[in-house]
Amino acid sequence: MNNKVKAGLIIGLFGIVIAGGVWYLQPKVNTELELGDSGVRGGDKGSRGKGKSLNVNALVLRPQPLTDGFTTTGLILPDEEVDLSFETSGKITSISFKEGSVVRKGQLLAKVNDRPLQAQLRQLQTKISLARNRVYRQEQLLRNEAASREAYEEATTELATLEAEIEAVKVNIGLTELRAPFDGVLGLRQVSVGAYATPSLVVAKLTKITPLKIEFSVPERYANDIRNGQGLEFTVDGFLDAFQAKVYAVESAVDKEQHVFTARALYPNSGRELKPGQYASIRLTRQELSDALVVPAEAIVPEMGIDKVFCYRGGKAVPVDVKAGIRTDAEVQVLSGLEVGDTIITSGTLQLRTDLPVTLDVIE
């Protein structure tokens, strides 16, 4: 046997192997023939004995709820937050709060030295008693025409001046006290007793965490779908259950650079389980339908700009043009072309063709 014959035999063997592999990878169809009283499962008399059929799954259309929504991410913010600092300068003489504690509005948190101011206040209060007595005497003399009105007015002016000075000292004493501006939770203390406080020195951070704000942005095409009073659902890492919040404010315009629309929702956080700074995965609902006709997304076959589905009719696949409505990741609403009770083929759609015999394996 010469080399040419050997080469021809080798090429022929390779061709047979490749052809066998291609045949093996081809989709298998049902080749059952009607025998006696037995029939092809899911078929009818019109489809028996016809030869080859494709095994598929199907869905019987029934009205069902459908929610049209989208997801985005957001950031949890405190309802209020402030860096606490004194309005005046001085040596800190006392700190009356514990780090991480809950405080009430108006509660005294820290104080700087006010001894010079207290001494000044006592001095003025001593003078004011004399000034009031002088005004009283001048008033009596004026009534008896024993003193001039000028002397009386001079006494009343002196009294008013002392009262104003006392009020100013009291205000300055108030500035030496650091009080909580609202109910909240204190953070870590940044100063110690004996430190010299200035208005730029942060004593601690005060955060109001009941309620919390959830700030989020959506693409500009959804701007009209966000409105005050709208409910939303969000999840946070570390929690299995979802939380419910309500939109309370929206931005006045779409961001012209990022083309997003920003809004804020409010969550009560009565249990204080969530913390500001956490990220939230937000689910927003655009529309809810209670009785929509819905097919799986994989059942839709786009063809020349027209959506089609294959119905199971008389043991065969029959294409039907449909008009699609709401689309989600897994489902498509059908507005026209199908009716309740139609059986829709949901698998093998790429192999289907008009009047192809099919056998139903699974019917949902």
MOQUITA-V627763 format. One record per pair of residues at least 24 apart in sequence whose ideal C-beta (glycine too) atoms are under 8 Angstrom apart, sorted by the first residue. I is the first residue (numbers start at 1). GAP is how many residues later the second one is. D is the distance in whole Angstrom. If there is no record, write none. Layout:
i;gap;d
I;GAP;D
I;GAP;D
This chain:
i;gap;d
27;27;7
27;321;8
27;324;6
29;24;6
29;25;5
29;26;7
30;24;7
30;25;6
30;329;5
40;275;7
40;319;6
41;318;6
41;319;7
41;320;8
42;270;8
42;273;7
42;316;8
42;317;5
42;318;3
42;319;8
42;321;8
43;272;4
43;314;7
43;316;6
44;270;6
44;271;5
46;268;5
46;269;6
47;267;7
47;268;3
47;269;7
47;310;5
48;267;8
50;307;5
51;306;7
52;305;7
53;262;8
53;303;8
53;304;4
53;305;6
53;306;5
54;263;8
54;294;6
54;297;6
54;298;7
54;302;6
54;303;7
54;304;5
54;305;7
55;293;8
55;303;8
55;304;5
55;306;5
56;256;8
56;261;8
56;289;5
56;290;7
56;291;5
56;292;5
56;296;8
56;302;5
56;303;7
56;304;6
56;305;7
57;288;7
57;289;5
57;290;4
57;303;7
57;304;6
57;305;4
57;306;8
57;307;7
58;254;5
58;285;5
58;286;6
58;287;5
58;288;6
58;302;5
58;304;7
58;305;5
58;306;7
59;236;7
59;237;7
59;240;7
59;284;7
59;285;5
59;287;5
59;304;7
59;305;5
60;281;7
60;282;7
60;283;5
60;284;8
60;303;6
60;304;7
61;232;6
61;234;7
61;273;8
61;277;6
61;278;7
61;279;6
61;280;6
61;281;5
61;282;8
61;283;6
62;278;6
62;279;8
63;227;8
63;228;4
63;229;7
63;230;7
63;277;6
64;227;7
64;228;6
64;230;6
65;223;7
65;224;7
65;225;5
65;226;8
65;227;7
66;222;8
66;223;5
66;226;4
66;228;5
66;260;6
66;262;8
66;265;7
66;267;6
67;218;6
67;220;8
67;221;5
67;222;8
67;261;8
68;217;7
68;218;5
68;219;4
68;220;7
68;221;8
68;258;4
68;260;7
69;214;6
69;215;6
69;216;4
69;217;6
69;259;8
70;148;7
70;152;7
70;213;8
70;214;6
70;216;7
71;210;6
71;211;6
71;212;5
71;213;7
72;144;5
72;145;7
72;146;6
72;210;5
72;212;7
73;143;7
73;206;6
73;207;7
73;208;6
73;209;7
74;140;5
74;141;6
74;142;3
74;143;8
74;160;7
74;191;8
74;205;7
74;206;5
74;208;5
75;139;7
75;140;5
75;141;8
75;202;7
75;203;8
75;204;6
75;205;7
76;136;6
76;137;7
76;138;6
76;160;7
76;191;8
76;198;6
76;199;7
76;200;6
76;201;7
76;202;5
76;203;7
76;204;6
77;135;7
77;136;4
77;137;7
77;138;6
77;187;8
77;199;6
78;129;5
78;130;6
78;131;6
78;134;7
78;135;7
78;198;4
79;129;4
79;130;7
79;131;7
79;132;5
79;133;6
79;134;6
80;102;6
80;104;7
80;127;7
80;128;4
81;103;8
81;124;7
81;125;7
81;126;5
81;127;7
81;195;7
82;99;6
82;123;7
82;124;5
83;119;5
83;121;8
83;122;6
84;25;7
84;94;6
84;96;8
84;118;7
84;119;5
84;120;5
84;121;7
84;122;5
85;93;8
85;112;8
85;113;8
85;114;6
85;115;7
85;116;6
85;117;6
85;118;6
86;24;8
86;26;6
86;89;7
86;90;7
86;92;6
86;111;5
86;112;7
86;113;6
86;115;7
86;117;7
87;88;5
87;112;6
88;24;7
88;84;7
88;87;4
88;88;6
88;109;8
88;111;7
89;107;7
89;108;6
89;109;5
89;110;7
90;24;8
90;86;6
90;106;7
90;107;6
91;103;7
91;104;8
91;105;6
91;106;7
92;99;6
92;100;7
92;101;6
92;102;6
92;103;5
92;104;8
92;105;5
93;100;7
94;99;6
95;94;7
95;96;7
95;97;8
95;98;6
95;108;8
97;89;6
97;92;8
97;107;7
98;88;8
99;87;6
99;88;7
99;89;5
99;90;5
99;105;7
100;85;7
100;86;6
100;87;7
100;88;8
101;84;7
101;85;6
102;81;8
102;82;7
102;83;6
102;84;8
103;77;5
103;80;7
103;81;7
103;82;8
103;83;6
103;103;7
104;76;6
104;79;6
105;75;6
105;76;7
105;77;5
105;78;5
106;73;6
106;74;6
107;72;6
107;73;5
108;69;6
108;70;7
108;71;6
109;69;5
109;70;6
109;71;6
109;77;8
109;94;7
109;95;8
110;67;8
110;68;4
110;81;8
110;93;6
111;65;6
111;66;5
111;67;7
112;64;5
112;85;5
113;63;7
114;58;8
114;59;5
114;62;4
117;52;6
117;55;5
117;56;5
117;59;7
118;55;7
120;49;5
121;45;7
121;48;5
121;49;7
121;52;7
124;38;6
124;41;5
124;42;5
124;45;6
125;41;7
127;35;6
128;31;7
128;34;5
128;35;7
128;38;7
131;24;7
131;27;5
131;28;4
131;31;5
132;27;6
134;24;7
134;25;8
135;24;5
178;25;6
180;26;6
181;25;7
182;24;7
182;26;6
183;25;6
184;24;4
184;25;7
185;24;6
207;69;6
209;60;6
209;63;6
209;65;8
209;66;7
209;67;6
210;58;7
210;59;5
210;60;6
210;62;6
211;55;5
211;56;6
211;57;5
211;58;5
212;54;7
212;55;5
212;57;5
212;62;6
212;64;7
213;51;5
213;52;7
213;53;6
213;54;8
214;31;5
214;50;7
214;51;5
214;52;8
214;53;6
214;66;6
214;68;7
215;47;7
215;48;8
215;49;5
216;46;7
216;47;6
216;48;8
216;49;7
216;64;7
216;66;5
217;38;8
217;41;8
217;43;4
217;44;6
217;45;5
217;46;8
218;42;6
218;43;5
218;45;8
218;66;7
219;40;7
219;41;6
219;42;8
220;34;5
220;39;5
220;40;6
220;41;6
222;39;7
222;62;8
222;64;8
223;31;6
223;38;4
225;59;7
225;61;5
226;24;6
226;35;6
226;37;5
226;58;7
230;54;8
231;54;8
232;33;6
232;50;6
232;51;7
232;52;5
232;53;8
233;49;7
233;50;5
234;31;8
234;33;8
234;46;4
234;47;6
234;48;5
234;49;7
235;45;7
235;46;5
235;48;8
236;38;6
236;42;5
236;43;7
236;44;6
236;45;8
237;41;7
237;42;7
239;34;7
242;41;8
243;24;6
243;31;7
243;37;8
287;39;7
289;37;7
289;44;7
292;33;8
292;34;7
292;41;5
293;40;7
293;41;5
293;45;6
293;46;8
293;47;7
294;37;5
294;38;7
294;39;6
294;40;7
295;27;8
295;36;7
295;37;6
295;39;6
295;43;8
295;49;5
295;51;8
296;34;7
296;35;6
296;36;8
296;50;5
297;30;7
297;31;8
297;32;7
297;33;6
297;34;6
297;35;5
298;48;6
298;49;8
298;51;7
299;33;8
299;45;5
299;46;7
299;47;5
299;50;6
300;24;7
300;32;6
301;48;5
301;51;8
307;25;8
309;25;8
309;28;8
309;29;7
309;35;6
309;36;8
310;34;7
310;35;4
310;39;6
310;42;5
311;27;8
311;31;6
311;32;6
311;33;6
311;34;7
312;31;4
312;32;8
312;33;6
312;46;6
312;48;6
313;30;8
315;42;6
315;43;7
316;39;5
316;40;6
316;41;6
316;42;7
317;28;6
317;35;5
317;36;7
317;37;7
317;38;7
317;39;5
317;41;5
318;36;7
318;37;7
319;33;8
319;35;6
